[in-house]
Amino acid sequence: MQYRTLGKTGFKISEISLGTWQVGGKWGEPFNEQTAEQIVGRAIDQGINFFDTADVYSDGLSERAVAKVVRSHQQQELYIATKCGRQINPHVSEGYTPQVLQGFVEASLKNMQLECIDLIQLHCPPTEVYYRPEIFGLFDKLKTQGKIRFLGVSVEKVEEALKAIEYPNVATVQIIFNMFRHRPAGLFFKQAAKRNIGIIVRVPLASGLLSGKMTAQTSFGKDDHRQFNRNGEAFDKGETFSGVDFDTGLKAVEELKSLFPENASLAQWALRWILMFPEVSCVIPGASRPEQMEQNIKAADLPPLTQEQMTDVKRIYDEYIRNPVHHLW
């Protein structure tokens, strides 16, 4: 495993880390505590030392499982990042107050049985929240109190990321970036590098589209966001298949497959493509079973993509994805 610095936090984190939405989120399967603990434990054994969770993943069960395993490995330098804000209902700017957010942070500390959270992230708040300094000021207070070490944001849009990093206490940005979502690599990556912002890449496989395993006949359960959120019915459409039309995505995937040797899966090449960008601190693919996580890790051992492969990925993006997607996020 290779390690990169997470921006101004100074944390040395595994370039392939673990996202736990699939461990405890809307992926068509009920939360299983034993499986979650197995995934996290085997991830640690494989060199992963950074774990991203959230208070809303299975109503705190994901947080609890991650922290339980991490606490059992106190001899190792492991980091937990969690998120707050998505419990606000309706999820509007007016619902965000320092008091409410402090309550969420303290609830996460209690749930995870921790005294301090390594990284707390605002969880994709409405755009208006990024223009409210009092919200960001709260986290300076929490840091002084010893309840958090660093603040980050998880964003939907590049514009939100650019606004967030204007606040000096924002250390990291979590953003969707993959073969079907190129826009962050432009202005945002440049500005993040200037400000020493850690970049955490989520949804790296476009909700599984970039696994190369889906077909037009693939179906999803009613509790799977890939079934119920294709048009943004429950949350931002860009979280599901990166906002790409499913059938269009399948056509692009078939072309992507032809670019790479068959010694690795398209999913592994898609992860390796993300790691080609030095501004990226880590990528956090999810896993619903330990074997998935172990396959993801192997992406770090692949050789760098050639310039021709990088050019061809962009060509396919330009042909299929850019016009309907690029300007939206």
Secondary structure, 3 states (H helix, E strand, C coil): CCEEECHHHCCEEECECEECCCCCCCECCCCCHHHHHHHHHHHHHCCCCEEECCCCHHHHHHHHHHHHHHHCCCCCCCEEEEEECCCCCCCCHHHCCHHHHHHHHHHHHHHHCCCCEEEEEEECCCHHHHHCHHHHHHHHHHHHCCCEEEEEEECCCHHHHHHHCCCCCEEEEEEECECCECHHHCHHHHHHHHCCCEEEEECCCHHHHHHCCCCCCCCCCCCEHHHHCCCCCCCCHHHCHHHCCHHHHHHHHHHHHCCCCCCCCHHHHHHHHHCCCCCCCEECCCCCCHHHHHHHHHHHHCCCCCHHHHHHHHHHHHHHCHHHHCCCC
